[in-house]
Amino acid sequence: MAFESLTERLQQAMSKLRKKGKVSEADVKEMMREIRLALLEADVNLQVVKEFTKNVRERAIGVEVLESLSPAQQIVKIVDEELTKTLGSEAVGIEKSPKIPTVIMMVGLQGAGKTTFAGKLANHLIKTEKARPLMIAGDVYRPAAIDQLKVLGQQLDVPVFDMGTDVSPVEIVRQGMKVAREKKNDYVLIDTAGRLHIDEALMDELKQIKAIAEPNEILLVVDAMTGQDAVNVADSFNQQLGITGVVITKLDGDTRGGAALSIRSVTGAPIKFTGTGEKLTDLEVFHPDRMSSRILGMGDMLTLIEKAQQDYDEKKAEELAQKMRENNFDFNDFIEQFEQLENMGPLEDLMKMIPGMSQMPGLENFKLDPKDIARKKAMIYSMTPAEREDPDLLNPSRRRRIAAGSGNSVVEVNRMIKQFKESRKMMQQVSKGNINNIPGMDQMFGGGVKGKLGKMAMNRMVKKNKKKKKKRK
């Protein structure tokens, strides 16, 4: 995952301060030296590093901080605030047009992920606004780009306007805009061509498309794995086209992620979205404060909760809540829970969003083996329909039959049944409306402000769902 090495280095630098009751100016300077090296190794722009470390140092060596009751916590708070400021302070959404359609133009180098992002953005707009977008296939130099956009359009049931590869992109956009106005599409997403490098022909073409489409947004799609060069690319596109926002793709890869920390400062354009995988749902609105928390290993409960709400079917969630209240949660529901977790992404990445979890020893070695989930499913599928609905039927002889039928040992079957019963007990507590009743919740969320915010956010979600249910009644 992106930022892993940076997170580790920053945590090491700040953990030395946490162990000290009293912090001196020399301690702060030593920490800043390590932070500076960590940022440079992560490919953060030199000027950005200088500005960031200067601001943190000036605030951290103040008398109010060093002589406070908890100077280490104060300094971590300062690092968090300055990092958030470097990333852009607050989330910036899509600039909507007062009249339809809102036109969004995607630009960037070849291979940055523009076409995939167009599909992800269309999906995001449909889910969050029930929008009716039209996608325009303006990349005629890579025939696969048109086919790819069409496939994405079919998956999302979104129309794709194209005129093949023999018509100029400028004419395609002109005709596509006419169609969008006739059909009254509220969004137009224009996928443009990229090159392996920036050249005059590419920029001239993009300028002509900009003149015709008059886009409300020009989003530069940048591959996080290009490192420091991503900043140079962003600067060049910004000077010639005037980009309104940046999208950073492939943040799920083995990348140092320094581009994300540099682009906002260098171009002044906000980072609006990040791509975190290949699925159409793997798109996140960029929240600078949440990203700062993740980088510093302090979790991101709000994104985790939003992710759960977004990926979970509301009708199924209502049915499950009813079952939990009535203590009727069974193995069929247990399987659905496994599938839901798989849809949300790797469990080890979700765990890191929980405050305090990233500091747990050995978490970096934790990997959820997909085969383990497959084994549990095999055990459940080896049960009879009656056994799945009524777990109390599972006596020793039935457990032996399930073990033999699924190719597992009786010990493994017993362990899985025990996990099921613990999950059912915890879910009953959640259904009562207060997560504070659940044993171990304090350890899960961690202490301090971040922990309180996490628990408050979770409680808000539980209460909100209860209110929704009452209104329906």
Helices and strands as residue ranges (DSSP letters): H 4-18, H 25-41, H 46-60, H 63-66, H 71-87, E 102-107, H 114-129, E 133-138, H 143-156, E 160-161, H 169-183, E 187-192, H 200-213, E 217-223, G 224-226, H 228-241, E 245-249, H 258-267, E 271-275, E 283-285, H 288-295, H 301-311, H 314-325, H 331-344, H 347-351, G 357-359, G 363-365, H 370-381, H 385-389, G 391-393, H 396-406, H 410-431, G 435-437, H 441-445, H 448-472
